Amino acid sequence: MAVLLLGFMFSCDNTTSNPINNNINNPSTGTGGSGSTGTTITGPRILHKITANNEITQEFVTTGGILEKAIYREDSGPNSFLIAVVTYTSGKITKVKVDQQVNGTTPANNIAYNFDITYDSGGKINSTIGNTSIGTTAGFTSEYAYTYDSAGKMTKIVEKKKIGADYSQYTNYNFTNTGDNITKVVTETGPTTSAGVPTSTVLMTTTYNYTSYDNKINPYTTLPKTFFVIWSLMHPLNFPLLSVNNVTNYNVQYNGTPMVSPNFTYLYDSMNYPISDQTQTQKYIYKAL
């Protein structure tokens, strides 16, 4: 899963500074990149597909600008996918269900993720319950609590994990924001008491430094931010999908040991949306709104 999501991340509402369909991210004038039919888009758009070497790796199924389903191709095979189905209540995403699909069917050992999301009175996520299962066997449950600064930016998520009634593990996700971009995520994992009280022990620390961004529009911001919060909980390398701009460099440190440090460059259309990487191997396809 980690390798899969790492490959998906770099193709790139719950904040008031970056609502979906606003004039910053969806200018109403000018010409843009090609849409799903190959035509030039003028005006607002929504991310539809991402391709690599002319193969679809990500597809976002939308109707009238509303995300219904996200489909991610797995590296394990050309007919293996992760499919995330989104449920809304009163216009807000309240459930995300992720399943595997191989050759058009759900395998008997399907690893499923079910997330239930609630919001505070200001419309920000305040809790998430995530349940996993393998086939018909229940797995662990994760409870997530969120912290924001005075500007409404997410600064911390605390996860408590349990199997059955007993808690066993916590993970703190600590965020550094620079403007409207996430520039660092530090995760700290350790044990809890059976009642869910975190101990002072930190067994593992992973630091994700997103060291540079461009000044163009992140295509994922045309889709609901809540979905990518949930998607990033499955692997925190994806948290920059929540940023306004596109990552051009990042590095990962595991317990202080550097792991990777790639660079990324993009080609843009006249409206400042990425349309491909510099090699034109990976391409972004939009739908007009």
Backbone as JSON, one array per atom type, in Angstrom:
{
  "sequence": "MAVLLLGFMFSCDNTTSNPINNNINNPSTGTGGSGSTGTTITGPRILHKITANNEITQEFVTTGGILEKAIYREDSGPNSFLIAVVTYTSGKITKVKVDQQVNGTTPANNIAYNFDITYDSGGKINSTIGNTSIGTTAGFTSEYAYTYDSAGKMTKIVEKKKIGADYSQYTNYNFTNTGDNITKVVTETGPTTSAGVPTSTVLMTTTYNYTSYDNKINPYTTLPKTFFVIWSLMHPLNFPLLSVNNVTNYNVQYNGTPMVSPNFTYLYDSMNYPISDQTQTQKYIYKAL",
  "N": [[0.83, -1.2, 0.0], [1.97, 1.24, 0.78], [3.91, 1.72, -1.2], [2.25, 1.86, -3.41], [0.62, 4.16, -2.87], [2.59, 6.08, -2.74], [3.38, 6.24, -5.4], [1.04, 7.28, -6.45], [0.79, 9.81, -5.44], [2.03, 12.01, -6.69], [0.87, 13.21, -9.06], [-0.83, 15.56, -7.87], [-14.5, 20.43, 1.37], [-12.41, 21.73, 3.35], [-11.47, 24.09, 4.3], [-11.62, 27.58, 4.76], [-10.14, 29.28, 3.22], [-9.7, 27.99, 0.87], [-11.97, 27.0, -0.75], [-13.88, 24.6, -2.64], [-14.28, 25.12, -6.14], [-13.74, 27.85, -6.09], [-12.7, 31.23, -7.07], [-9.97, 31.38, -7.12], [-8.88, 28.82, -7.48], [-10.37, 27.95, -9.6], [-10.51, 29.69, -12.09], [-12.66, 31.88, -13.93], [-12.27, 32.73, -16.46], [-10.34, 32.62, -19.5], [-8.19, 30.14, -21.12], [-7.75, 26.62, -20.84], [-6.2, 23.43, -19.99], [-6.49, 20.21, -21.67], [-9.63, 18.47, -21.71], [-11.59, 15.57, -20.68], [-12.53, 14.74, -23.1], [-10.66, 15.58, -24.85], [-10.91, 18.17, -25.61], [-10.3, 21.73, -25.3], [-10.44, 23.23, -22.14], [-12.35, 25.86, -20.96], [-12.57, 27.94, -18.31], [-14.03, 26.87, -15.12], [-13.01, 23.67, -13.75], [-12.69, 20.12, -12.99], [-10.66, 17.63, -11.54], [-10.26, 14.68, -13.38], [-8.97, 12.31, -14.45], [-5.8, 10.62, -14.05], [-3.02, 9.74, -15.88], [-0.4, 7.41, -16.65], [2.13, 6.71, -18.82], [0.14, 6.42, -20.73], [-1.7, 4.79, -19.49], [-4.47, 4.53, -17.33], [-4.14, 5.56, -14.04], [-5.36, 6.74, -11.89], [-8.72, 7.55, -11.27], [-11.41, 9.77, -11.02], [-14.68, 9.68, -10.29], [-17.25, 11.73, -11.03], [-20.24, 13.69, -10.71], [-21.8, 16.5, -11.84], [-19.84, 18.0, -10.53], [-19.61, 16.74, -8.08], [-17.93, 14.45, -6.11], [-18.11, 11.0, -6.44], [-16.87, 8.52, -6.5], [-13.6, 7.13, -6.23], [-11.0, 5.7, -8.08], [-8.23, 3.69, -7.96], [-5.47, 2.36, -9.52], [-3.7, -0.55, -8.69], [-0.26, -1.49, -8.19], [0.16, -4.17, -8.25], [-1.01, -5.52, -10.33], [-2.48, -5.21, -13.66], [-5.23, -5.32, -13.57], [-6.02, -4.85, -11.01], [-7.41, -3.04, -8.4], [-7.96, -0.29, -6.11], [-10.91, 0.85, -4.76], [-12.7, 3.6, -3.83], [-15.59, 4.56, -2.32], [-17.83, 7.21, -1.89], [-19.94, 8.68, 0.54], [-22.52, 11.0, 1.2], [-23.95, 13.31, 3.57], [-26.29, 15.73, 4.01], [-24.85, 17.3, 2.21], [-22.19, 17.0, 2.97], [-19.25, 14.96, 3.14], [-19.62, 11.97, 4.76], [-19.03, 9.31, 4.95], [-16.51, 7.05, 3.88], [-15.7, 4.35, 1.97], [-13.4, 1.86, 1.29], [-12.41, -0.57, -0.94], [-10.91, -3.55, -2.34], [-10.53, -4.57, -5.76], [-10.27, -7.11, -8.07], [-9.76, -8.15, -11.28], [-12.39, -7.39, -11.83], [-13.95, -8.29, -9.71], [-14.6, -8.55, -6.15], [-12.1, -9.77, -4.1], [-11.91, -12.78, -2.03], [-10.31, -12.43, 0.19], [-10.42, -9.72, 0.6], [-9.2, -6.59, 1.61], [-10.69, -4.28, 3.49], [-11.61, -0.89, 4.16], [-13.4, 1.19, 6.26], [-14.63, 4.31, 6.85], [-16.04, 6.63, 9.06], [-17.17, 9.9, 9.33], [-17.33, 12.87, 11.22], [-18.33, 16.31, 11.93], [-17.46, 19.57, 13.28], [-19.24, 22.46, 14.6], [-18.39, 24.48, 12.97], [-17.91, 23.31, 10.57], [-15.57, 21.86, 10.2], [-13.66, 18.81, 10.17], [-14.07, 16.85, 13.04], [-13.9, 14.36, 14.17], [-13.09, 10.97, 13.35], [-13.93, 7.63, 12.66], [-12.37, 4.69, 11.92], [-12.71, 1.55, 10.51], [-11.34, -1.64, 9.89], [-11.21, -4.6, 7.85], [-10.58, -7.99, 6.91], [-11.57, -9.89, 4.41], [-14.23, -11.62, 5.75], [-13.5, -11.2, 8.31], [-13.22, -9.21, 11.12], [-11.02, -6.47, 11.66], [-8.83, -4.09, 13.06], [-9.83, -1.11, 14.87], [-9.67, 2.35, 14.38], [-9.57, 5.42, 16.03], [-9.88, 8.81, 15.44], [-8.9, 12.07, 16.35], [-9.04, 15.6, 15.88], [-7.06, 18.6, 15.64], [-6.97, 22.14, 15.33], [-5.52, 25.29, 14.29], [-5.87, 28.84, 15.09], [-6.49, 29.91, 12.65], [-7.86, 27.97, 11.39], [-6.42, 25.93, 10.26], [-5.29, 22.59, 9.98], [-3.49, 21.13, 12.56], [-2.84, 18.92, 14.06], [-3.45, 15.42, 14.32], [-4.72, 12.9, 16.31], [-4.47, 9.51, 16.63], [-5.99, 6.65, 17.93], [-5.69, 3.24, 18.32], [-7.44, 0.16, 18.33], [-8.21, -3.29, 19.07], [-11.04, -5.12, 19.17], [-12.33, -4.47, 22.37], [-10.16, -3.35, 23.6], [-7.63, -0.92, 23.66], [-4.48, -0.36, 22.01], [-2.44, 1.07, 20.72], [-1.1, 4.27, 19.78], [-0.97, 6.98, 17.43], [0.47, 10.01, 16.68], [-0.1, 12.61, 14.47], [1.62, 15.24, 13.4], [1.47, 18.48, 12.14], [3.1, 20.88, 10.07], [2.39, 23.96, 8.76], [2.91, 26.1, 6.03], [1.9, 29.01, 4.93], [-0.67, 28.17, 2.77], [0.16, 25.59, 2.37], [1.15, 22.29, 3.29], [4.07, 21.65, 4.9], [5.5, 19.95, 6.48], [5.15, 16.77, 7.99], [5.07, 14.99, 10.91], [5.06, 11.85, 12.26], [4.37, 10.05, 15.18], [4.57, 7.1, 16.89], [3.39, 4.87, 19.39], [2.8, 2.8, 22.35], [-0.4, 2.34, 24.05], [-2.34, 2.34, 27.11], [-4.71, -0.26, 27.98], [-7.04, 1.09, 28.25], [-6.76, 3.16, 26.54], [-5.03, 5.28, 27.05], [-2.34, 7.18, 26.06], [1.09, 6.23, 26.4], [4.29, 7.58, 27.43], [6.16, 6.62, 25.76], [7.78, 6.52, 22.64], [7.87, 4.62, 19.9], [8.37, 4.68, 17.2], [9.27, 7.07, 14.82], [8.43, 9.02, 12.07], [9.36, 11.3, 9.64], [8.13, 13.52, 7.34], [9.26, 15.67, 5.08], [8.26, 18.27, 3.16], [9.78, 19.96, 1.05], [9.75, 21.9, -0.95], [7.53, 23.78, -3.06], [5.69, 24.48, -6.07], [4.22, 27.49, -7.54], [1.75, 27.11, -8.59], [-1.56, 25.71, -9.39], [-2.76, 23.12, -7.41], [-4.08, 20.22, -8.69], [-5.69, 18.47, -7.23], [-7.11, 20.03, -5.5], [-9.45, 20.68, -6.72], [-11.22, 18.78, -6.03], [-13.09, 17.29, -3.26], [-11.78, 18.21, -0.12], [-12.05, 16.77, 2.23], [-12.14, 14.06, 1.44], [-9.45, 13.55, 0.77], [-8.18, 13.94, 3.16], [-9.0, 11.62, 4.52], [-7.97, 9.67, 2.75], [-5.27, 10.2, 3.08], [-4.87, 9.4, 5.7], [-4.56, 6.72, 5.4], [-2.06, 6.53, 4.37], [0.41, 8.7, 5.3], [2.12, 10.07, 3.56], [0.66, 11.18, 1.58], [-0.48, 13.57, 2.44], [0.2, 16.2, 1.37], [-1.56, 16.4, -0.76], [-3.56, 17.95, 0.16], [-2.64, 20.49, 0.03], [-2.38, 23.82, -1.41], [-0.66, 24.29, -3.54], [1.71, 22.54, -5.74], [3.85, 19.89, -4.84], [7.35, 20.01, -5.23], [9.65, 18.95, -4.26], [10.54, 16.5, -1.85], [11.41, 14.8, 1.24], [11.9, 11.84, 3.18], [12.26, 10.69, 6.47], [13.04, 8.03, 8.51], [12.85, 7.23, 11.77], [14.92, 9.05, 12.03], [16.65, 8.34, 9.99], [17.49, 9.07, 6.69], [15.41, 8.36, 3.87], [14.2, 8.66, 1.18], [14.42, 11.13, -1.48], [13.06, 12.69, -3.76], [12.71, 14.76, -6.77], [10.37, 16.89, -8.52], [8.9, 18.04, -11.51], [6.75, 20.05, -13.59], [4.5, 20.51, -16.38], [2.4, 23.19, -17.4], [-0.92, 24.5, -18.05], [-2.48, 27.42, -19.58], [-3.94, 28.42, -17.52], [-2.69, 27.81, -15.23], [-2.84, 25.21, -14.25], [-1.45, 21.98, -13.67], [-0.63, 19.93, -16.44], [0.92, 17.84, -17.18], [3.84, 15.88, -16.25], [7.29, 16.95, -16.67], [8.39, 15.21, -18.53], [6.22, 14.34, -19.86], [5.19, 11.88, -19.36], [3.44, 11.3, -17.31], [0.11, 12.36, -17.05], [-2.49, 14.81, -16.63], [-5.93, 14.88, -16.61], [-8.88, 16.71, -17.07], [-12.31, 17.54, -16.22], [-14.72, 19.72, -17.54], [-16.62, 22.11, -15.67]],
  "CA": [[0.0, 0.0, 0.0], [2.82, 2.42, 0.86], [4.49, 1.95, -2.53], [1.14, 2.26, -4.28], [0.21, 5.54, -2.64], [3.71, 6.93, -3.1], [3.3, 6.47, -6.83], [-0.16, 8.05, -6.78], [0.73, 11.15, -4.86], [2.55, 13.1, -7.49], [0.36, 13.39, -10.4], [-1.35, 16.8, -7.32], [-13.55, 21.51, 1.59], [-12.77, 22.08, 4.71], [-10.82, 25.33, 4.71], [-12.31, 28.74, 4.2], [-9.28, 29.97, 2.26], [-9.55, 27.21, -0.35], [-13.18, 26.22, -1.02], [-13.99, 24.05, -3.99], [-14.91, 25.98, -7.16], [-13.6, 29.3, -5.89], [-12.1, 31.91, -8.21], [-8.53, 31.18, -7.13], [-8.57, 27.52, -8.05], [-11.17, 27.72, -10.8], [-10.79, 30.97, -12.73], [-13.81, 31.8, -14.82], [-11.92, 33.19, -17.79], [-9.09, 32.09, -20.01], [-8.23, 28.79, -21.69], [-7.04, 25.68, -19.99], [-5.73, 22.19, -20.57], [-7.5, 19.39, -22.33], [-10.57, 17.75, -20.88], [-11.68, 14.13, -20.91], [-12.84, 14.51, -24.51], [-9.59, 16.13, -25.66], [-11.18, 19.57, -25.93], [-9.73, 22.7, -24.39], [-11.39, 23.67, -21.12], [-12.39, 27.28, -20.64], [-13.29, 28.14, -17.07], [-13.87, 25.91, -14.02], [-12.86, 22.27, -14.08], [-12.48, 19.2, -11.88], [-9.75, 16.56, -11.93], [-11.0, 13.5, -13.82], [-8.09, 11.15, -14.53], [-4.36, 10.77, -14.16], [-2.49, 8.61, -16.64], [1.04, 7.22, -16.73], [2.4, 5.91, -20.02], [-1.16, 6.24, -21.39], [-2.55, 3.9, -18.71], [-5.13, 5.26, -16.24], [-3.72, 5.15, -12.7], [-6.35, 7.28, -10.97], [-9.92, 8.1, -11.91], [-12.36, 10.34, -10.07], [-16.01, 9.65, -10.89], [-18.0, 12.87, -10.5], [-21.44, 14.14, -11.4], [-22.08, 17.87, -11.45], [-18.83, 18.49, -9.61], [-19.68, 16.0, -6.81], [-17.16, 13.21, -6.16], [-18.86, 9.81, -6.05], [-16.01, 7.35, -6.4], [-12.21, 7.28, -6.68], [-10.49, 4.4, -8.48], [-6.78, 3.71, -8.01], [-4.89, 1.1, -10.0], [-2.62, -1.07, -7.87], [0.91, -1.94, -8.92], [0.24, -5.62, -8.24], [-1.48, -6.07, -11.59], [-3.23, -4.23, -14.46], [-6.66, -5.41, -13.27], [-6.17, -4.78, -9.56], [-7.75, -1.65, -8.09], [-8.6, 0.14, -4.88], [-12.06, 1.66, -5.12], [-13.22, 4.33, -2.68], [-16.95, 5.06, -2.55], [-18.07, 8.33, -0.99], [-21.33, 8.91, 0.93], [-22.75, 12.36, 1.7], [-25.11, 13.65, 4.39], [-26.48, 17.19, 3.99], [-23.82, 17.94, 1.41], [-20.84, 16.75, 3.48], [-18.81, 13.56, 3.12], [-19.71, 11.36, 6.09], [-18.51, 7.95, 4.9], [-15.66, 6.63, 2.77], [-15.48, 2.91, 2.02], [-12.37, 1.48, 0.34], [-12.33, -2.02, -1.17], [-10.11, -4.03, -3.45], [-11.22, -5.25, -6.85], [-9.32, -7.8, -8.94], [-10.45, -8.72, -12.43], [-13.8, -7.04, -11.81], [-14.67, -8.81, -8.55], [-13.97, -8.36, -4.85], [-11.51, -11.05, -3.69], [-12.38, -13.32, -0.75], [-9.47, -11.86, 1.24], [-10.47, -8.27, 0.43], [-8.88, -5.71, 2.74], [-11.65, -3.18, 3.4], [-11.5, 0.21, 5.11], [-14.65, 1.94, 6.38], [-14.42, 5.51, 7.65], [-17.19, 7.48, 9.38], [-16.63, 11.23, 9.58], [-18.22, 13.89, 11.79], [-17.84, 17.68, 11.81], [-17.86, 20.5, 14.33], [-20.24, 23.45, 14.18], [-17.8, 25.33, 11.94], [-17.75, 22.57, 9.33], [-14.29, 21.15, 10.14], [-13.7, 17.44, 10.69], [-13.63, 16.78, 14.44], [-13.58, 12.98, 14.54], [-13.24, 9.92, 12.34], [-13.8, 6.26, 13.11], [-11.98, 3.84, 10.81], [-12.75, 0.11, 10.78], [-10.76, -2.46, 8.85], [-11.56, -6.01, 7.85], [-9.98, -8.84, 5.89], [-12.66, -10.81, 4.11], [-15.33, -11.5, 6.72], [-12.91, -11.09, 9.65], [-13.01, -7.83, 11.58], [-9.66, -6.13, 12.05], [-8.71, -3.09, 14.11], [-10.58, 0.15, 14.78], [-8.89, 3.55, 14.69], [-10.33, 6.63, 16.38], [-9.07, 9.99, 15.11], [-9.34, 13.38, 16.84], [-8.37, 16.63, 15.09], [-6.79, 19.89, 16.26], [-6.76, 23.2, 14.35], [-5.08, 26.56, 14.84], [-6.88, 29.9, 15.06], [-6.84, 30.19, 11.26], [-8.6, 26.83, 10.88], [-5.54, 24.97, 9.61], [-5.09, 21.37, 10.75], [-2.16, 21.09, 13.15], [-2.56, 17.62, 14.69], [-4.44, 14.35, 14.4], [-4.35, 11.85, 17.25], [-5.12, 8.24, 16.33], [-5.92, 5.57, 18.91], [-6.05, 2.02, 17.63], [-7.83, -0.93, 19.22], [-8.79, -4.52, 18.55], [-12.1, -5.42, 20.14], [-12.58, -3.4, 23.33], [-8.91, -2.89, 24.2], [-6.71, -0.1, 22.89], [-3.11, -0.88, 22.03], [-1.45, 1.89, 20.04], [-1.46, 5.62, 19.36], [-0.11, 7.67, 16.47], [0.27, 11.45, 16.56], [0.27, 13.23, 13.21], [1.88, 16.65, 13.7], [1.58, 19.19, 10.87], [3.62, 22.23, 9.93], [1.81, 24.64, 7.6], [3.51, 27.35, 5.57], [0.83, 29.53, 4.09], [-1.71, 27.16, 2.54], [0.78, 24.32, 2.03], [1.71, 21.47, 4.37], [5.5, 21.53, 4.62], [6.1, 18.87, 7.27], [4.3, 15.9, 8.8], [5.83, 14.1, 11.78], [4.22, 10.86, 12.92], [4.98, 9.42, 16.36], [3.76, 5.94, 17.24], [3.78, 4.19, 20.6], [1.73, 2.02, 22.98], [-1.35, 2.93, 25.0], [-2.95, 1.4, 28.05], [-5.89, -0.91, 27.4], [-8.11, 2.08, 28.28], [-6.53, 4.13, 25.48], [-4.2, 6.4, 27.49], [-1.0, 7.05, 25.47], [2.26, 6.29, 27.27], [5.29, 8.54, 26.96], [7.08, 5.9, 24.89], [7.64, 6.65, 21.2], [8.6, 3.51, 19.31], [8.71, 4.96, 15.81], [9.03, 8.44, 14.34], [8.67, 9.22, 10.65], [9.27, 12.71, 9.29], [7.93, 13.81, 5.92], [9.57, 17.06, 4.8], [7.87, 18.71, 1.82], [10.71, 21.07, 1.14], [9.46, 22.98, -1.89], [6.31, 23.75, -3.86], [5.58, 25.5, -7.11], [3.2, 28.49, -7.21], [0.61, 26.82, -9.47], [-2.73, 25.13, -8.73], [-2.79, 21.68, -7.16], [-5.33, 19.74, -9.3], [-6.53, 17.78, -6.25], [-7.97, 20.99, -4.8], [-10.75, 20.75, -7.39], [-12.01, 17.7, -5.44], [-13.34, 17.57, -1.83], [-10.62, 18.05, 0.75], [-12.33, 15.71, 3.22], [-11.75, 12.76, 0.9], [-8.0, 13.36, 0.79], [-7.81, 13.74, 4.56], [-9.18, 10.19, 4.79], [-7.01, 8.93, 1.94], [-3.94, 10.39, 3.66], [-4.75, 8.61, 6.92], [-4.1, 5.4, 5.01], [-0.61, 6.71, 4.29], [0.58, 10.15, 5.45], [2.86, 10.7, 2.47], [-0.3, 11.85, 0.7], [-1.07, 14.79, 3.0], [0.29, 17.38, 0.51], [-2.71, 16.54, -1.65], [-4.41, 18.98, 0.76], [-2.0, 21.79, -0.14], [-2.85, 24.62, -2.53], [0.29, 24.19, -4.65], [2.22, 21.21, -6.06], [5.16, 19.57, -4.28], [8.43, 19.82, -6.2], [10.69, 18.15, -3.62], [10.25, 16.05, -0.49], [12.26, 13.73, 1.74], [11.32, 11.07, 4.27], [13.22, 10.18, 7.44], [12.47, 7.01, 9.38], [13.64, 7.23, 13.0], [16.1, 9.88, 11.81], [17.43, 7.87, 8.85], [16.9, 9.5, 5.41], [14.97, 7.25, 3.03], [14.08, 9.06, -0.22], [14.36, 12.58, -1.68], [12.9, 12.94, -5.2], [12.31, 16.07, -7.28], [9.28, 16.82, -9.48], [8.65, 19.22, -12.33], [5.46, 19.95, -14.26], [4.1, 21.41, -17.44], [1.14, 23.8, -16.99], [-1.69, 25.18, -19.08], [-2.51, 28.88, -19.44], [-4.67, 28.76, -16.31], [-1.82, 27.41, -14.13], [-3.07, 23.84, -13.82], [-0.55, 20.99, -14.29], [-1.2, 19.04, -17.46], [1.78, 16.66, -17.25], [5.19, 16.11, -15.76], [8.13, 17.5, -17.74], [8.63, 14.2, -19.55], [4.9, 14.04, -20.42], [4.85, 10.48, -19.07], [2.25, 11.35, -16.46], [-0.74, 13.44, -17.54], [-3.67, 15.16, -15.84], [-7.1, 15.11, -17.46], [-9.9, 17.39, -16.29], [-13.66, 17.7, -16.77], [-15.26, 21.08, -17.38], [-17.8, 22.25, -14.79]],
  "C": [[0.86, 1.25, 0.0], [3.42, 2.75, -0.5], [3.43, 2.44, -3.5], [0.81, 3.73, -4.11], [1.34, 6.51, -2.95], [3.68, 7.25, -4.59], [2.14, 7.34, -7.22], [-0.03, 9.51, -6.41], [1.06, 12.23, -5.85], [2.03, 13.06, -8.89], [0.26, 14.89, -10.44], [-1.3, 17.71, -8.39], [-13.76, 21.89, 3.01], [-12.04, 23.32, 5.19], [-11.52, 26.49, 4.05], [-11.46, 29.45, 3.16], [-9.19, 29.22, 0.94], [-10.8, 26.37, -0.62], [-13.19, 25.71, -2.45], [-14.74, 25.04, -4.89], [-14.76, 27.48, -6.88], [-12.85, 29.92, -7.07], [-10.59, 31.76, -8.27], [-8.2, 29.88, -7.86], [-9.35, 27.2, -9.31], [-11.51, 29.04, -11.48], [-11.87, 30.84, -13.78], [-13.5, 32.29, -16.23], [-10.61, 32.58, -18.22], [-9.27, 30.7, -20.58], [-7.36, 27.88, -20.86], [-6.62, 24.46, -20.76], [-6.87, 21.37, -21.11], [-8.38, 18.68, -21.33], [-10.61, 16.29, -21.26], [-12.02, 13.79, -22.35], [-11.75, 15.04, -25.44], [-9.79, 17.57, -26.03], [-10.53, 20.48, -24.91], [-10.79, 23.2, -23.43], [-11.24, 25.17, -20.92], [-13.2, 27.43, -19.36], [-13.09, 27.02, -16.06], [-13.76, 24.48, -14.51], [-12.66, 21.45, -12.83], [-11.57, 18.09, -12.39], [-10.53, 15.29, -12.23], [-10.13, 12.24, -13.81], [-6.63, 11.57, -14.47], [-3.85, 9.52, -14.87], [-0.96, 8.58, -16.54], [1.32, 6.26, -17.87], [1.09, 5.48, -20.7], [-2.06, 5.2, -20.71], [-3.16, 4.71, -17.56], [-4.67, 4.7, -14.89], [-4.68, 5.64, -11.62], [-7.53, 7.81, -11.77], [-10.89, 8.56, -10.84], [-13.71, 10.47, -10.76], [-16.84, 10.75, -10.24], [-19.23, 13.12, -11.35], [-21.76, 15.54, -10.92], [-21.1, 18.43, -10.45], [-18.8, 17.78, -8.26], [-18.92, 14.68, -6.98], [-18.01, 12.06, -5.64], [-17.95, 8.62, -5.76], [-14.61, 7.71, -6.87], [-11.67, 5.88, -6.94], [-8.98, 4.53, -8.67], [-6.28, 2.36, -8.49], [-3.72, 0.7, -9.09], [-1.46, -1.54, -8.74], [0.98, -3.45, -9.03], [-0.26, -6.26, -9.53], [-2.35, -5.08, -12.32], [-4.73, -4.24, -14.16], [-6.93, -5.44, -11.77], [-6.34, -3.32, -9.15], [-8.15, -1.5, -6.62], [-9.72, 1.09, -5.28], [-12.65, 2.28, -3.85], [-14.57, 4.93, -3.05], [-17.28, 6.07, -1.46], [-19.56, 8.48, -0.74], [-21.45, 10.29, 1.55], [-23.98, 12.4, 2.6], [-25.19, 15.17, 4.46], [-25.32, 17.89, 3.3], [-22.4, 17.72, 1.88], [-20.52, 15.26, 3.39], [-18.84, 13.02, 4.54], [-19.22, 9.92, 6.12], [-17.6, 7.8, 3.68], [-15.38, 5.15, 2.97], [-14.5, 2.52, 0.92], [-12.3, -0.04, 0.28], [-11.35, -2.31, -2.3], [-11.03, -4.6, -4.53], [-10.16, -5.83, -7.78], [-10.11, -8.49, -10.04], [-11.97, -8.55, -12.34], [-14.59, -7.56, -10.64], [-13.89, -8.52, -7.27], [-13.4, -9.69, -4.37], [-12.0, -11.48, -2.3], [-11.59, -12.74, 0.41], [-9.38, -10.34, 1.11], [-10.12, -7.55, 1.72], [-9.73, -4.47, 2.59], [-11.4, -2.16, 4.5], [-12.83, 0.97, 5.09], [-14.44, 3.1, 7.34], [-15.73, 6.26, 7.82], [-16.66, 8.81, 9.9], [-17.69, 12.13, 10.18], [-17.52, 15.24, 11.78], [-18.24, 18.5, 13.02], [-18.83, 21.54, 13.77], [-19.72, 24.39, 13.1], [-17.56, 24.61, 10.63], [-16.43, 21.86, 9.16], [-14.46, 19.74, 10.7], [-13.27, 17.46, 12.16], [-13.4, 15.36, 14.91], [-13.82, 12.06, 13.35], [-13.08, 8.58, 13.02], [-13.49, 5.41, 11.88], [-11.97, 2.38, 11.23], [-12.17, -0.65, 9.6], [-11.27, -3.89, 8.96], [-10.81, -6.7, 6.74], [-10.99, -9.94, 5.59], [-13.81, -10.56, 5.07], [-14.82, -11.31, 8.14], [-12.67, -9.63, 10.0], [-11.56, -7.63, 11.99], [-9.65, -5.12, 13.19], [-9.61, -1.9, 13.82], [-9.65, 1.28, 15.16], [-9.83, 4.72, 14.96], [-9.42, 7.83, 16.2], [-9.72, 11.25, 15.69], [-8.46, 14.45, 16.21], [-8.2, 17.92, 15.89], [-6.47, 20.9, 15.16], [-6.21, 24.44, 15.05], [-6.17, 27.61, 14.67], [-7.32, 30.26, 13.65], [-7.6, 29.03, 10.62], [-7.75, 25.81, 10.15], [-5.31, 23.77, 10.53], [-3.65, 21.32, 11.25], [-1.82, 19.73, 13.76], [-3.75, 16.69, 14.52], [-3.91, 13.31, 15.37], [-5.17, 10.61, 16.91], [-4.91, 7.28, 17.5], [-6.48, 4.31, 18.27], [-6.41, 0.94, 18.64], [-8.31, -2.13, 18.43], [-9.79, -5.0, 19.58], [-12.3, -4.23, 21.05], [-11.31, -2.76, 23.86], [-8.07, -2.09, 23.22], [-5.3, -0.65, 23.0], [-2.07, 0.12, 21.56], [-1.98, 3.28, 19.76], [-0.5, 6.06, 18.26], [-0.51, 9.14, 16.47], [0.75, 11.9, 15.19], [0.41, 14.72, 13.47], [2.2, 17.39, 12.4], [2.24, 20.54, 11.05], [3.05, 22.82, 8.64], [2.61, 25.9, 7.29], [2.56, 27.94, 4.55], [-0.26, 28.48, 3.98], [-1.14, 25.82, 2.1], [1.27, 23.61, 3.29], [3.17, 21.21, 4.04], [6.19, 20.46, 5.47], [4.99, 18.1, 7.97], [5.22, 14.99, 9.6], [4.86, 13.15, 12.46], [5.0, 10.2, 14.04], [4.04, 8.3, 16.81], [4.3, 5.26, 18.49], [2.61, 3.46, 21.21], [0.81, 2.87, 23.84], [-1.68, 1.89, 26.07], [-4.17, 0.78, 27.39], [-7.09, 0.04, 27.38], [-7.91, 3.18, 27.25], [-5.7, 5.33, 25.88], [-2.8, 6.23, 26.89], [0.09, 7.08, 26.54], [3.23, 7.33, 26.7], [6.28, 7.91, 26.0], [6.76, 6.16, 23.42], [8.51, 5.58, 20.56], [9.08, 3.81, 17.9], [8.36, 6.39, 15.47], [9.36, 8.49, 12.85], [8.42, 10.68, 10.33], [9.18, 12.85, 7.78], [8.16, 15.3, 5.73], [9.22, 17.37, 3.35], [8.57, 20.05, 1.6], [10.45, 22.19, 0.16], [8.19, 22.69, -2.68], [6.46, 24.71, -5.02], [4.54, 26.54, -6.67], [1.96, 28.33, -8.09], [-0.48, 26.07, -8.69], [-2.6, 23.62, -8.61], [-4.1, 21.12, -7.72], [-6.25, 19.03, -8.31], [-7.43, 18.74, -5.48], [-9.29, 21.22, -5.51], [-11.71, 19.69, -6.86], [-12.16, 17.95, -3.94], [-12.13, 17.26, -0.95], [-10.83, 16.94, 1.76], [-11.89, 14.34, 2.71], [-10.26, 12.53, 1.04], [-7.44, 13.38, 2.22], [-7.89, 12.25, 4.89], [-8.17, 9.36, 4.03], [-5.61, 9.04, 2.54], [-3.77, 9.65, 4.98], [-4.3, 7.19, 6.62], [-2.61, 5.39, 4.74], [-0.29, 8.2, 4.28], [1.44, 10.82, 4.4], [1.94, 11.5, 1.57], [-0.84, 13.17, 1.24], [-0.87, 16.05, 2.15], [-0.78, 17.47, -0.56], [-3.68, 17.59, -1.13], [-3.86, 20.38, 0.53], [-2.53, 22.5, -1.38], [-1.96, 24.44, -3.76], [0.81, 22.76, -4.78], [3.62, 21.01, -5.5], [6.17, 19.4, -5.4], [9.62, 19.07, -5.6], [10.19, 17.71, -2.25], [11.3, 15.04, -0.07], [11.59, 13.09, 2.94], [12.45, 10.56, 5.16], [12.5, 9.22, 8.38], [13.36, 6.84, 10.59], [14.97, 7.94, 12.78], [16.94, 9.48, 10.62], [16.78, 8.3, 7.54], [16.58, 8.29, 4.53], [14.95, 7.62, 1.54], [14.05, 10.58, -0.3], [14.25, 12.88, -3.17], [12.53, 14.39, -5.51], [11.24, 15.88, -8.36], [9.15, 18.14, -10.23], [7.41, 18.97, -13.18], [5.41, 20.85, -15.48], [2.69, 21.9, -17.11], [0.4, 24.35, -18.2], [-1.74, 26.67, -18.77], [-3.25, 29.33, -18.19], [-3.96, 28.26, -15.06], [-2.17, 26.06, -13.5], [-2.0, 22.93, -14.42], [-1.29, 20.16, -15.33], [-0.33, 17.79, -17.65], [3.04, 16.93, -16.44], [6.03, 16.59, -16.94], [8.37, 16.5, -18.86], [7.37, 13.84, -20.32], [4.55, 12.55, -20.32], [3.55, 10.41, -18.28], [1.42, 12.56, -16.85], [-1.98, 13.58, -16.68], [-4.8, 15.51, -16.8], [-8.23, 15.66, -16.6], [-11.26, 17.29, -16.99], [-14.09, 19.14, -16.54], [-16.47, 21.05, -16.46], [-18.76, 23.29, -15.37]]
}
